[in-house]
Amino acid sequence: MPGFCLSVCFVGERAMRALNRRYLGRDRPTDVLSFAYPGEAVAGRPFLGEIVIAPGVAWQQARRWHTAPEREVCRLMIHGVLHLLGYDHEADAGEMMRLQRKLMRRLLRRGMRPPVEAGR
C-alpha cells in the first residue's frame, strides 16, 4: 500500500493555547501545531503524525491578510505537513517557507476552491 497517513484535528483557541503552552512553552493560542510520530503505522501505512489547527486563529489571520479563510486553512495544512516531513522554518534559512509558497501556488493554479456550503 503506497502513501502515508496523518490526522488533522480542529480545536478551539483555548485548547490550542493549552497545547502550545504544554509543548512549546508559549502561553497563547497559535494557528497550527504538528506532532510527528516517526516509526508509527496505521493500517500498514506510515503514520506521519497529527496536525492541529485552530480555525478561529486562522480566520483572524485571513481577515488581517485580506485572504479567504479557506485559503488560510489550506496554507496551515501545508505548513503542518511540511513540519511532519521534517522541515523547520526556524532553522532552515527559509527553505520550508519557499516550499510552502511554491505548494500554495501549485494548489491555486490547479483551481483550489472553497467548499460549497450545504444548501447552496
The first five atom37 places (N, CA, C, CB, O) and aatype in JSON, in Angstrom:
{
  "aatype": [12, 14, 7, 13, 4, 10, 15, 19, 4, 13, 19, 7, 6, 1, 0, 12, 1, 0, 10, 2, 1, 1, 18, 10, 7, 1, 3, 1, 14, 16, 3, 19, 10, 15, 13, 0, 18, 14, 7, 6, 0, 19, 0, 7, 1, 14, 13, 10, 7, 6, 9, 19, 9, 0, 14, 7, 19, 0, 17, 5, 5, 0, 1, 1, 17, 8, 16, 0, 14, 6, 1, 6, 19, 4, 1, 10, 12, 9, 8, 7, 19, 10, 8, 10, 10, 7, 18, 3, 8, 6, 0, 3, 0, 7, 6, 12, 12, 1, 10, 5, 1, 11, 10, 12, 1, 1, 10, 10, 1, 1, 7, 12, 1, 14, 14, 19, 6, 0, 7, 1],
  "atom_mask": [
    [1, 1, 1, 1, 1],
    [1, 1, 1, 1, 1],
    [1, 1, 1, 0, 1],
    [1, 1, 1, 1, 1],
    [1, 1, 1, 1, 1],
    [1, 1, 1, 1, 1],
    [1, 1, 1, 1, 1],
    [1, 1, 1, 1, 1],
    [1, 1, 1, 1, 1],
    [1, 1, 1, 1, 1],
    [1, 1, 1, 1, 1],
    [1, 1, 1, 0, 1],
    [1, 1, 1, 1, 1],
    [1, 1, 1, 1, 1],
    [1, 1, 1, 1, 1],
    [1, 1, 1, 1, 1],
    [1, 1, 1, 1, 1],
    [1, 1, 1, 1, 1],
    [1, 1, 1, 1, 1],
    [1, 1, 1, 1, 1],
    [1, 1, 1, 1, 1],
    [1, 1, 1, 1, 1],
    [1, 1, 1, 1, 1],
    [1, 1, 1, 1, 1],
    [1, 1, 1, 0, 1],
    [1, 1, 1, 1, 1],
    [1, 1, 1, 1, 1],
    [1, 1, 1, 1, 1],
    [1, 1, 1, 1, 1],
    [1, 1, 1, 1, 1],
    [1, 1, 1, 1, 1],
    [1, 1, 1, 1, 1],
    [1, 1, 1, 1, 1],
    [1, 1, 1, 1, 1],
    [1, 1, 1, 1, 1],
    [1, 1, 1, 1, 1],
    [1, 1, 1, 1, 1],
    [1, 1, 1, 1, 1],
    [1, 1, 1, 0, 1],
    [1, 1, 1, 1, 1],
    [1, 1, 1, 1, 1],
    [1, 1, 1, 1, 1],
    [1, 1, 1, 1, 1],
    [1, 1, 1, 0, 1],
    [1, 1, 1, 1, 1],
    [1, 1, 1, 1, 1],
    [1, 1, 1, 1, 1],
    [1, 1, 1, 1, 1],
    [1, 1, 1, 0, 1],
    [1, 1, 1, 1, 1],
    [1, 1, 1, 1, 1],
    [1, 1, 1, 1, 1],
    [1, 1, 1, 1, 1],
    [1, 1, 1, 1, 1],
    [1, 1, 1, 1, 1],
    [1, 1, 1, 0, 1],
    [1, 1, 1, 1, 1],
    [1, 1, 1, 1, 1],
    [1, 1, 1, 1, 1],
    [1, 1, 1, 1, 1],
    [1, 1, 1, 1, 1],
    [1, 1, 1, 1, 1],
    [1, 1, 1, 1, 1],
    [1, 1, 1, 1, 1],
    [1, 1, 1, 1, 1],
    [1, 1, 1, 1, 1],
    [1, 1, 1, 1, 1],
    [1, 1, 1, 1, 1],
    [1, 1, 1, 1, 1],
    [1, 1, 1, 1, 1],
    [1, 1, 1, 1, 1],
    [1, 1, 1, 1, 1],
    [1, 1, 1, 1, 1],
    [1, 1, 1, 1, 1],
    [1, 1, 1, 1, 1],
    [1, 1, 1, 1, 1],
    [1, 1, 1, 1, 1],
    [1, 1, 1, 1, 1],
    [1, 1, 1, 1, 1],
    [1, 1, 1, 0, 1],
    [1, 1, 1, 1, 1],
    [1, 1, 1, 1, 1],
    [1, 1, 1, 1, 1],
    [1, 1, 1, 1, 1],
    [1, 1, 1, 1, 1],
    [1, 1, 1, 0, 1],
    [1, 1, 1, 1, 1],
    [1, 1, 1, 1, 1],
    [1, 1, 1, 1, 1],
    [1, 1, 1, 1, 1],
    [1, 1, 1, 1, 1],
    [1, 1, 1, 1, 1],
    [1, 1, 1, 1, 1],
    [1, 1, 1, 0, 1],
    [1, 1, 1, 1, 1],
    [1, 1, 1, 1, 1],
    [1, 1, 1, 1, 1],
    [1, 1, 1, 1, 1],
    [1, 1, 1, 1, 1],
    [1, 1, 1, 1, 1],
    [1, 1, 1, 1, 1],
    [1, 1, 1, 1, 1],
    [1, 1, 1, 1, 1],
    [1, 1, 1, 1, 1],
    [1, 1, 1, 1, 1],
    [1, 1, 1, 1, 1],
    [1, 1, 1, 1, 1],
    [1, 1, 1, 1, 1],
    [1, 1, 1, 1, 1],
    [1, 1, 1, 1, 1],
    [1, 1, 1, 0, 1],
    [1, 1, 1, 1, 1],
    [1, 1, 1, 1, 1],
    [1, 1, 1, 1, 1],
    [1, 1, 1, 1, 1],
    [1, 1, 1, 1, 1],
    [1, 1, 1, 1, 1],
    [1, 1, 1, 1, 1],
    [1, 1, 1, 0, 1],
    [1, 1, 1, 1, 1]
  ],
  "atom_positions": [
    [[0.83, -1.19, 0.0], [0.0, 0.0, 0.0], [0.87, 1.25, 0.0], [-0.94, 0.0, 1.21], [1.54, 1.51, 1.0]],
    [[0.9, 2.02, -1.07], [1.69, 3.24, -1.09], [1.02, 4.35, -0.27], [1.92, 3.72, -2.54], [-0.15, 4.25, 0.08]],
    [[1.77, 5.37, 0.0], [1.22, 6.52, 0.7], [1.51, 6.51, 2.18], [0.0, 0.0, 0.0], [2.28, 5.7, 2.7]],
    [[0.87, 7.43, 2.85], [1.05, 7.57, 4.28], [-0.25, 8.07, 4.88], [2.22, 8.53, 4.62], [-1.18, 8.43, 4.15]],
    [[-0.32, 8.08, 6.2], [-1.5, 8.56, 6.93], [-1.09, 9.73, 7.81], [-2.14, 7.42, 7.77], [0.06, 9.84, 8.24]],
    [[-2.05, 10.58, 8.07], [-1.89, 11.64, 9.06], [-3.27, 11.97, 9.57], [-1.18, 12.9, 8.48], [-4.27, 11.63, 8.93]],
    [[-3.33, 12.63, 10.69], [-4.63, 13.07, 11.19], [-4.62, 14.58, 11.29], [-4.96, 12.43, 12.56], [-3.58, 15.21, 11.52]],
    [[-5.8, 15.15, 11.1], [-5.98, 16.6, 11.22], [-7.09, 16.83, 12.24], [-6.33, 17.27, 9.82], [-8.16, 16.23, 12.15]],
    [[-6.81, 17.68, 13.18], [-7.77, 17.97, 14.25], [-7.97, 19.48, 14.32], [-7.28, 17.41, 15.62], [-7.01, 20.25, 14.31]],
    [[-9.23, 19.89, 14.39], [-9.56, 21.3, 14.54], [-10.0, 21.53, 15.97], [-10.67, 21.75, 13.52], [-10.88, 20.83, 16.48]],
    [[-9.38, 22.52, 16.62], [-9.66, 22.78, 18.03], [-9.94, 24.26, 18.25], [-8.48, 22.32, 18.91], [-9.6, 25.11, 17.42]],
    [[-10.55, 24.55, 19.38], [-10.8, 25.93, 19.77], [-9.53, 26.6, 20.27], [0.0, 0.0, 0.0], [-8.51, 25.95, 20.5]],
    [[-9.62, 27.91, 20.42], [-8.45, 28.68, 20.84], [-7.96, 28.3, 22.23], [-8.76, 30.16, 20.8], [-6.76, 28.31, 22.49]],
    [[-8.86, 27.96, 23.14], [-8.46, 27.58, 24.49], [-7.64, 26.29, 24.47], [-9.71, 27.41, 25.39], [-6.61, 26.18, 25.13]],
    [[-8.12, 25.3, 23.7], [-7.39, 24.04, 23.59], [-6.03, 24.25, 22.91], [-8.21, 22.99, 22.82], [-5.03, 23.65, 23.31]],
    [[-6.01, 25.09, 21.88], [-4.74, 25.35, 21.18], [-3.76, 26.07, 22.1], [-4.98, 26.2, 19.91], [-2.56, 25.78, 22.08]],
    [[-4.25, 26.98, 22.9], [-3.38, 27.67, 23.85], [-2.76, 26.67, 24.83], [-4.16, 28.76, 24.61], [-1.57, 26.73, 25.13]],
    [[-3.58, 25.74, 25.32], [-3.08, 24.73, 26.26], [-2.02, 23.84, 25.61], [-4.25, 23.87, 26.78], [-1.01, 23.54, 26.23]],
    [[-2.25, 23.44, 24.37], [-1.26, 22.62, 23.65], [0.03, 23.4, 23.42], [-1.84, 22.15, 22.31], [1.13, 22.87, 23.61]],
    [[-0.1, 24.64, 23.01], [1.07, 25.48, 22.73], [1.89, 25.7, 24.01], [0.63, 26.83, 22.13], [3.12, 25.68, 23.99]],
    [[1.18, 25.92, 25.11], [1.86, 26.11, 26.4], [2.56, 24.82, 26.83], [0.85, 26.56, 27.49], [3.72, 24.85, 27.26]],
    [[1.86, 23.7, 26.7], [2.42, 22.42, 27.16], [3.62, 21.97, 26.34], [1.35, 21.35, 27.11], [4.62, 21.52, 26.91]],
    [[3.53, 22.07, 25.02], [4.58, 21.51, 24.17], [5.64, 22.5, 23.71], [3.96, 20.89, 22.98], [6.77, 22.11, 23.43]],
    [[5.29, 23.78, 23.64], [6.28, 24.76, 23.19], [6.58, 25.84, 24.22], [5.81, 25.41, 21.91], [7.45, 26.69, 23.99]],
    [[5.88, 25.82, 25.36], [6.12, 26.8, 26.4], [5.65, 28.2, 26.06], [0.0, 0.0, 0.0], [6.12, 29.18, 26.65]],
    [[4.73, 28.31, 25.11], [4.2, 29.63, 24.69], [2.75, 29.74, 25.14], [4.31, 29.82, 23.13], [1.89, 28.99, 24.69]],
    [[2.49, 30.67, 26.02], [1.17, 30.79, 26.64], [0.24, 31.67, 25.81], [1.3, 31.37, 28.06], [-0.2, 32.73, 26.24]],
    [[-0.06, 31.19, 24.6], [-1.0, 31.88, 23.72], [-1.46, 30.87, 22.66], [-0.35, 33.15, 23.05], [-0.75, 29.92, 22.35]],
    [[-2.64, 31.1, 22.1], [-3.06, 30.2, 21.02], [-2.22, 30.45, 19.79], [-4.57, 30.38, 20.7], [-1.78, 31.58, 19.54]],
    [[-2.0, 29.41, 19.02], [-1.29, 29.54, 17.76], [-2.19, 29.02, 16.66], [0.07, 28.78, 17.79], [-3.27, 28.5, 16.94]],
    [[-1.77, 29.14, 15.43], [-2.62, 28.73, 14.32], [-2.54, 27.24, 14.03], [-2.27, 29.5, 13.09], [-3.56, 26.6, 13.76]],
    [[-1.32, 26.66, 14.07], [-1.14, 25.25, 13.73], [0.01, 24.66, 14.54], [-0.88, 25.1, 12.22], [1.03, 25.31, 14.77]],
    [[-0.17, 23.41, 14.95], [0.88, 22.64, 15.59], [0.95, 21.29, 14.9], [0.62, 22.48, 17.13], [-0.06, 20.77, 14.42]],
    [[2.13, 20.72, 14.84], [2.33, 19.4, 14.25], [3.03, 18.5, 15.26], [3.14, 19.48, 12.92], [3.95, 18.93, 15.96]],
    [[2.59, 17.26, 15.31], [3.17, 16.27, 16.21], [3.56, 15.06, 15.37], [2.19, 15.89, 17.37], [2.69, 14.31, 14.92]],
    [[4.83, 14.86, 15.17], [5.33, 13.75, 14.35], [5.41, 12.48, 15.18], [6.71, 14.09, 13.75], [5.7, 12.51, 16.38]],
    [[5.15, 11.34, 14.53], [5.25, 10.03, 15.16], [6.1, 9.12, 14.28], [3.84, 9.4, 15.39], [5.58, 8.22, 13.62]],
    [[7.42, 9.35, 14.26], [8.28, 8.53, 13.41], [8.22, 7.06, 13.8], [9.72, 9.03, 13.48], [8.23, 6.71, 14.98]],
    [[8.17, 6.22, 12.79], [8.16, 4.79, 13.03], [6.79, 4.2, 13.3], [0.0, 0.0, 0.0], [6.66, 2.97, 13.38]],
    [[5.77, 5.01, 13.44], [4.41, 4.51, 13.69], [3.74, 4.17, 12.37], [3.57, 5.55, 14.48], [4.11, 4.69, 11.32]],
    [[2.75, 3.29, 12.43], [1.99, 2.91, 11.23], [0.52, 2.77, 11.58], [2.53, 1.59, 10.63], [0.16, 2.46, 12.71]],
    [[-0.32, 3.02, 10.59], [-1.77, 2.84, 10.7], [-2.21, 2.06, 9.47], [-2.53, 4.22, 10.82], [-1.96, 2.48, 8.34]],
    [[-2.86, 0.96, 9.69], [-3.33, 0.11, 8.59], [-2.21, -0.21, 7.6], [-4.5, 0.79, 7.85], [-2.43, -0.25, 6.39]],
    [[-1.02, -0.44, 8.13], [0.11, -0.81, 7.29], [0.79, 0.34, 6.56], [0.0, 0.0, 0.0], [1.72, 0.12, 5.79]],
    [[0.33, 1.55, 6.79], [0.94, 2.72, 6.15], [1.67, 3.55, 7.2], [-0.14, 3.58, 5.43], [1.25, 3.62, 8.35]],
    [[2.77, 4.18, 6.79], [3.46, 5.06, 7.73], [2.54, 6.16, 8.23], [4.71, 5.68, 7.07], [1.83, 6.8, 7.45]],
    [[2.54, 6.38, 9.53], [1.74, 7.44, 10.14], [2.65, 8.62, 10.41], [1.04, 6.96, 11.46], [3.49, 8.57, 11.31]],
    [[2.49, 9.69, 9.63], [3.35, 10.86, 9.79], [3.12, 11.55, 11.12], [3.11, 11.84, 8.66], [4.08, 11.97, 11.78]],
    [[1.87, 11.67, 11.53], [1.57, 12.34, 12.79], [0.27, 13.11, 12.72], [0.0, 0.0, 0.0], [-0.61, 12.83, 11.91]],
    [[0.18, 14.09, 13.61], [-1.06, 14.86, 13.75], [-0.8, 16.33, 13.44], [-1.63, 14.71, 15.17], [0.25, 16.89, 13.77]],
    [[-1.78, 16.94, 12.8], [-1.78, 18.38, 12.56], [-2.97, 18.92, 13.33], [-1.85, 18.74, 11.01], [-4.09, 18.44, 13.17]],
    [[-2.74, 19.92, 14.16], [-3.8, 20.53, 14.95], [-3.92, 21.98, 14.48], [-3.51, 20.45, 16.5], [-2.94, 22.72, 14.48]],
    [[-5.13, 22.36, 14.08], [-5.39, 23.71, 13.55], [-6.46, 24.38, 14.41], [-5.84, 23.65, 12.05], [-7.45, 23.76, 14.79]],
    [[-6.25, 25.65, 14.7], [-7.24, 26.47, 15.4], [-7.94, 27.35, 14.37], [-6.57, 27.34, 16.54], [-7.41, 28.39, 13.99]],
    [[-9.14, 26.95, 13.91], [-9.83, 27.73, 12.88], [-10.07, 29.18, 13.27], [-11.15, 27.09, 12.55], [-10.02, 30.07, 12.43]],
    [[-10.35, 29.43, 14.56], [-10.57, 30.81, 15.0], [-9.35, 31.68, 14.75], [0.0, 0.0, 0.0], [-9.49, 32.83, 14.31]],
    [[-8.18, 31.16, 15.01], [-6.94, 31.9, 14.76], [-6.74, 32.05, 13.25], [-5.71, 31.18, 15.41], [-6.32, 33.11, 12.78]],
    [[-7.03, 30.99, 12.5], [-6.89, 31.05, 11.04], [-7.81, 32.12, 10.46], [-7.22, 29.67, 10.41], [-7.4, 32.88, 9.58]],
    [[-9.03, 32.19, 10.95], [-9.97, 33.19, 10.44], [-9.48, 34.61, 10.76], [-11.38, 32.97, 11.04], [-9.59, 35.5, 9.92]],
    [[-8.93, 34.82, 11.96], [-8.39, 36.13, 12.31], [-7.25, 36.51, 11.37], [-7.89, 36.14, 13.78], [-7.17, 37.65, 10.91]],
    [[-6.36, 35.56, 11.09], [-5.24, 35.82, 10.19], [-5.74, 36.11, 8.78], [-4.28, 34.63, 10.17], [-5.22, 37.0, 8.11]],
    [[-6.73, 35.37, 8.34], [-7.28, 35.6, 6.99], [-7.82, 37.03, 6.88], [-8.4, 34.58, 6.67], [-7.59, 37.71, 5.88]],
    [[-8.53, 37.48, 7.9], [-9.04, 38.86, 7.89], [-7.89, 39.86, 7.86], [-9.94, 39.13, 9.12], [-7.92, 40.83, 7.1]],
    [[-6.89, 39.62, 8.69], [-5.75, 40.53, 8.78], [-5.01, 40.61, 7.44], [-4.79, 40.08, 9.88], [-4.57, 41.69, 7.04]],
    [[-4.88, 39.47, 6.74], [-4.11, 39.41, 5.5], [-5.0, 39.54, 4.26], [-3.33, 38.12, 5.43], [-4.53, 39.39, 3.13]],
    [[-6.3, 39.81, 4.48], [-7.25, 40.01, 3.37], [-7.26, 38.83, 2.41], [-6.91, 41.29, 2.61], [-7.13, 39.01, 1.19]],
    [[-7.4, 37.65, 2.96], [-7.46, 36.43, 2.15], [-8.65, 35.6, 2.61], [-6.14, 35.62, 2.25], [-9.21, 35.84, 3.68]],
    [[-9.03, 34.63, 1.82], [-10.15, 33.75, 2.18], [-9.76, 32.84, 3.33], [-10.61, 32.91, 0.96], [-8.65, 32.31, 3.35]],
    [[-10.66, 32.64, 4.29], [-10.36, 31.74, 5.4], [-9.99, 30.34, 4.93], [-11.55, 31.66, 6.35], [-9.11, 29.7, 5.51]],
    [[-10.64, 29.85, 3.89], [-10.34, 28.52, 3.37], [-8.91, 28.45, 2.84], [-11.32, 28.14, 2.26], [-8.24, 27.43, 3.0]],
    [[-8.46, 29.53, 2.22], [-7.08, 29.57, 1.73], [-6.09, 29.53, 2.89], [-6.85, 30.85, 0.87], [-5.06, 28.86, 2.82]],
    [[-6.42, 30.24, 3.95], [-5.54, 30.24, 5.13], [-5.47, 28.85, 5.76], [-6.04, 31.26, 6.17], [-4.4, 28.41, 6.17]],
    [[-6.6, 28.15, 5.84], [-6.59, 26.8, 6.4], [-5.76, 25.88, 5.5], [-8.04, 26.25, 6.54], [-5.04, 25.02, 6.01]],
    [[-5.86, 26.03, 4.18], [-5.02, 25.23, 3.28], [-3.55, 25.51, 3.51], [-5.39, 25.51, 1.8], [-2.73, 24.6, 3.5]],
    [[-3.21, 26.79, 3.71], [-1.81, 27.15, 3.97], [-1.33, 26.48, 5.26], [-1.66, 28.68, 4.07], [-0.21, 25.99, 5.33]],
    [[-2.18, 26.47, 6.27], [-1.81, 25.85, 7.55], [-1.66, 24.34, 7.41], [-2.86, 26.18, 8.62], [-0.79, 23.74, 8.04]],
    [[-2.51, 23.73, 6.58], [-2.37, 22.29, 6.34], [-1.02, 21.99, 5.69], [-3.52, 21.77, 5.44], [-0.31, 21.08, 6.11]],
    [[-0.66, 22.76, 4.67], [0.63, 22.58, 4.0], [1.76, 22.79, 5.01], [0.78, 23.56, 2.8], [2.71, 22.01, 5.06]],
    [[1.65, 23.84, 5.81], [2.66, 24.14, 6.82], [2.83, 22.95, 7.77], [2.27, 25.42, 7.62], [3.95, 22.53, 8.07]],
    [[1.71, 22.41, 8.24], [1.76, 21.28, 9.15], [2.37, 20.03, 8.53], [0.0, 0.0, 0.0], [3.17, 19.35, 9.17]],
    [[2.01, 19.74, 7.28], [2.57, 18.57, 6.61], [4.08, 18.72, 6.43], [1.89, 18.35, 5.24], [4.83, 17.77, 6.63]],
    [[4.52, 19.92, 6.06], [5.96, 20.13, 5.89], [6.7, 19.89, 7.21], [6.24, 21.57, 5.39], [7.78, 19.3, 7.21]],
    [[6.12, 20.33, 8.32], [6.74, 20.03, 9.62], [6.8, 18.53, 9.85], [5.97, 20.71, 10.76], [7.81, 18.02, 10.33]],
    [[5.72, 17.82, 9.51], [5.72, 16.37, 9.71], [6.77, 15.68, 8.84], [4.33, 15.8, 9.41], [7.26, 14.61, 9.19]],
    [[7.09, 16.3, 7.72], [8.11, 15.74, 6.83], [9.53, 16.12, 7.25], [7.86, 16.2, 5.42], [10.5, 15.73, 6.6]],
    [[9.64, 16.9, 8.34], [10.95, 17.22, 8.88], [11.46, 18.62, 8.61], [0.0, 0.0, 0.0], [12.57, 18.95, 9.03]],
    [[10.7, 19.44, 7.94], [11.14, 20.82, 7.7], [10.98, 21.64, 8.98], [10.33, 21.46, 6.54], [10.1, 21.37, 9.8]],
    [[11.86, 22.65, 9.13], [11.81, 23.51, 10.31], [12.16, 24.93, 9.89], [12.79, 23.0, 11.42], [13.33, 25.25, 9.67]],
    [[11.14, 25.78, 9.78], [11.36, 27.16, 9.32], [12.17, 27.99, 10.29], [10.04, 27.83, 9.09], [12.66, 29.06, 9.92]],
    [[12.33, 27.53, 11.51], [13.13, 28.29, 12.48], [14.61, 27.99, 12.34], [12.67, 27.97, 13.89], [15.44, 28.64, 12.99]],
    [[14.96, 27.0, 11.5], [16.37, 26.61, 11.41], [16.87, 26.34, 10.0], [16.6, 25.39, 12.24], [18.01, 25.89, 9.82]],
    [[16.05, 26.6, 8.98], [16.46, 26.17, 7.63], [16.72, 27.28, 6.62], [15.41, 25.28, 7.08], [16.71, 27.03, 5.42]],
    [[16.95, 28.48, 7.07], [17.3, 29.6, 6.19], [16.25, 29.85, 5.11], [18.65, 29.34, 5.53], [16.59, 30.26, 4.0]],
    [[14.98, 29.62, 5.43], [13.9, 29.95, 4.5], [13.46, 28.84, 3.58], [0.0, 0.0, 0.0], [12.52, 29.03, 2.8]],
    [[14.09, 27.68, 3.64], [13.75, 26.59, 2.73], [12.29, 26.15, 2.86], [14.67, 25.39, 2.98], [11.59, 26.0, 1.86]],
    [[11.82, 25.96, 4.09], [10.45, 25.5, 4.3], [9.44, 26.51, 3.78], [10.2, 25.23, 5.77], [8.46, 26.13, 3.13]],
    [[9.66, 27.77, 4.06], [8.7, 28.79, 3.64], [8.67, 28.94, 2.12], [9.03, 30.14, 4.3], [7.61, 29.19, 1.54]],
    [[9.82, 28.79, 1.47], [9.83, 28.82, 0.0], [9.03, 27.66, -0.57], [11.28, 28.77, -0.53], [8.26, 27.83, -1.51]],
    [[9.22, 26.48, 0.0], [8.48, 25.31, -0.46], [6.99, 25.48, -0.18], [9.01, 24.03, 0.23], [6.15, 25.11, -1.01]],
    [[6.65, 26.03, 0.96], [5.25, 26.27, 1.3], [4.6, 27.2, 0.27], [5.12, 26.87, 2.71], [3.5, 26.92, -0.2]],
    [[5.27, 28.29, -0.07], [4.74, 29.22, -1.08], [4.59, 28.54, -2.43], [5.64, 30.45, -1.21], [3.6, 28.75, -3.13]],
    [[5.57, 27.73, -2.8], [5.52, 27.0, -4.08], [4.32, 26.05, -4.11], [6.84, 26.22, -4.3], [3.6, 25.99, -5.11]],
    [[4.11, 25.32, -3.04], [2.99, 24.38, -2.98], [1.65, 25.11, -3.01], [3.09, 23.52, -1.73], [0.7, 24.64, -3.63]],
    [[1.56, 26.25, -2.34], [0.32, 27.04, -2.38], [0.05, 27.54, -3.8], [0.41, 28.25, -1.41], [-1.09, 27.49, -4.27]],
    [[1.09, 28.01, -4.49], [0.9, 28.47, -5.88], [0.39, 27.33, -6.75], [2.22, 29.02, -6.46], [-0.51, 27.52, -7.56]],
    [[0.97, 26.14, -6.59], [0.52, 24.96, -7.35], [-0.94, 24.64, -7.07], [1.39, 23.74, -7.03], [-1.72, 24.39, -7.98]],
    [[-1.29, 24.67, -5.8], [-2.66, 24.38, -5.41], [-3.62, 25.4, -6.03], [-2.79, 24.39, -3.88], [-4.68, 25.03, -6.53]],
    [[-3.24, 26.66, -5.99], [-4.09, 27.71, -6.56], [-4.19, 27.58, -8.07], [-3.55, 29.09, -6.19], [-5.27, 27.79, -8.64]],
    [[-3.09, 27.22, -8.74], [-3.12, 27.03, -10.2], [-4.05, 25.89, -10.59], [-1.73, 26.75, -10.73], [-4.68, 25.92, -11.64]],
    [[-4.13, 24.9, -9.72], [-4.99, 23.75, -10.0], [-6.44, 24.02, -9.65], [-4.5, 22.52, -9.25], [-7.28, 23.13, -9.76]],
    [[-6.72, 25.22, -9.24], [-8.11, 25.6, -9.02], [-8.68, 25.3, -7.66], [0.0, 0.0, 0.0], [-9.85, 24.95, -7.54]],
    [[-7.85, 25.44, -6.61], [-8.38, 25.26, -5.27], [-9.6, 26.16, -5.11], [-7.3, 25.57, -4.18], [-9.53, 27.35, -5.38]],
    [[-10.67, 25.59, -4.66], [-11.9, 26.34, -4.45], [-12.38, 26.13, -3.02], [-12.99, 25.92, -5.46], [-12.2, 25.05, -2.45]],
    [[-12.99, 27.17, -2.44], [-13.57, 26.97, -1.11], [-14.7, 25.94, -1.2], [-14.11, 28.32, -0.52], [-15.35, 25.83, -2.23]],
    [[-14.93, 25.19, -0.12], [-16.02, 24.21, -0.14], [-17.38, 24.9, -0.31], [-16.01, 23.38, 1.15], [-17.58, 26.02, 0.15]],
    [[-18.28, 24.22, -0.97], [-19.62, 24.74, -1.16], [-20.42, 24.47, 0.11], [-20.31, 24.1, -2.41], [-20.43, 23.35, 0.62]],
    [[-21.1, 25.5, 0.61], [-21.89, 25.33, 1.82], [-23.12, 24.49, 1.52], [-22.3, 26.7, 2.4], [-23.67, 24.54, 0.42]],
    [[-23.54, 23.73, 2.5], [-24.75, 22.92, 2.34], [-25.93, 23.82, 2.05], [-25.01, 22.06, 3.6], [-26.08, 24.89, 2.64]],
    [[-26.78, 23.37, 1.15], [-27.98, 24.13, 0.81], [-27.79, 25.16, -0.28], [0.0, 0.0, 0.0], [-28.75, 25.85, -0.63]],
    [[-26.6, 25.29, -0.82], [-26.38, 26.26, -1.89], [-26.37, 25.59, -3.22], [-25.08, 27.01, -1.69], [-26.2, 26.25, -4.25]]
  ]
}
